[in-house]
Amino acid sequence: MAEPDYSRGAACIDGQFMPVGEARIPITDWGYRRSDVTYDVVGVWGGAFFRLDDHIRRFRASMQSLRMEPAESDDDIRAILTRCVQLSGLREAYVAMDCLRGRPLPGKPYHPVFARNYIAAYAIPWVWVASPEMQQRGAHLVVAKTPRIATESVDPTVKNFHWGDLTRGLFEAYDQGADFAVLPDADGNLTEGPGFNVFIVRDGAVATPDRGALEGVTRASVLELCAELGLPCAVRPVSMDEVREADEIFLTTTAGGIMPASRIDGRIMNNDRPGPVSARLRECFWQKRAEGWHATPIDYAAL
Ligand SMILES: Cc1ncc(COP(=O)(O)O)c(C=O)c1O
């Protein structure tokens, strides 16, 4: 038998490791059929995880909120993710962990409480939500007409695949020749966008929503950086009018870091380039990452 080829990434489905191209989930799984799944994504940069414990903590909280109880402990999950990266050999990787509902066990009632929940994970080459070129010029944003799904229906702090509204937002942006949409809530306040948190800068003060959004790990890093750099930063309701009139806007996500914007609804900010506060935060973020900030190095030889 030929050696498995992990060059495109490695996966682990319910305890079994395999090349990522061979990873499958059953078509009858409620994780797929009902989007009854939660997930998290941690980045590997320069051969080290970034804020691994924070991602695993949020993943566990998401699972508990959805009443999912896979057999794996946090240490088991850490070991699975590490092994996926080791197998792939990737120094820069996008590392996903999912917990799927499964489906009710044979002979049991057709109810999620009777399902056996399990973990799927994979490591693939690093993914940029916004390419480095787009980050240089600044992303072009639109304010979506589609509001974010109500938090009373789907808790946005539980990382989920209910992406119908976010995907609609992406098509709204596409139809207007823009890159991304930012979504309001029903009260006209900013929430987040497809795969990222949103920050505004006005008169040198930074702000990001206190509700309606995932508590992003990159967002937490920005809050730390602002404190360190002495930049005023508030976590509070942010109205869409503030977004439309902001001096600067930037987006944050694991698969991209701090991504400056340069246009909102066609209005040009900062001469069509990233603003000074966004650029400073982005530079500082990657500088500190290169110095090992919140890093968990991976021992590739220990496979
Ligand atoms: C909807 C949504 N908001 C925000 C984020 C950013 O979170 P993090 O910085 O932890 O990657 C993500 C990341 O995938 C996301 O999907």
The ligand as an SDF file (V2000), in Angstrom:
LIG
                    3D

 16 16  0  0  0  0  0  0  0  0999 V2000
  -19.0450   35.1340   12.1550 C   0  0  0  0  0  0  0  0  0  0  0  0
  -17.6430   35.3420   12.6450 C   0  0  0  0  0  0  0  0  0  0  0  0
  -17.3500   36.4280   13.3700 N   0  0  0  0  0  0  0  0  0  0  0  0
  -16.0950   36.6700   13.8140 C   0  0  0  0  0  0  0  0  0  0  0  0
  -15.0440   35.8060   13.5190 C   0  0  0  0  0  0  0  0  0  0  0  0
  -13.6380   36.1080   14.0060 C   0  0  0  0  0  0  0  0  0  0  0  0
  -13.2720   35.2840   15.0800 O   0  0  0  0  0  0  0  0  0  0  0  0
  -11.7570   34.8820   15.3710 P   0  0  0  0  0  0  0  0  0  0  0  0
  -10.9940   36.1660   15.4820 O   0  0  0  0  0  0  0  0  0  0  0  0
  -11.8120   34.1430   16.6660 O   0  0  0  0  0  0  0  0  0  0  0  0
  -11.2980   34.0540   14.2300 O   0  0  0  0  0  0  0  0  0  0  0  0
  -15.3210   34.6430   12.7940 C   0  0  0  0  0  0  0  0  0  0  0  0
  -14.2320   33.7020   12.4910 C   0  0  0  0  0  0  0  0  0  0  0  0
  -14.3660   32.7570   11.7550 O   0  0  0  0  0  0  0  0  0  0  0  0
  -16.6480   34.4070   12.3390 C   0  0  0  0  0  0  0  0  0  0  0  0
  -16.9520   33.3180   11.6250 O   0  0  0  0  0  0  0  0  0  0  0  0
  1  2  1  0
  2  3  1  0
  2 15  2  0
  3  4  2  0
  4  5  1  0
  5  6  1  0
  5 12  2  0
  6  7  1  0
  7  8  1  0
  8  9  2  0
  8 10  1  0
  8 11  1  0
 12 13  1  0
 12 15  1  0
 13 14  2  0
 15 16  1  0
M  END
$$$$
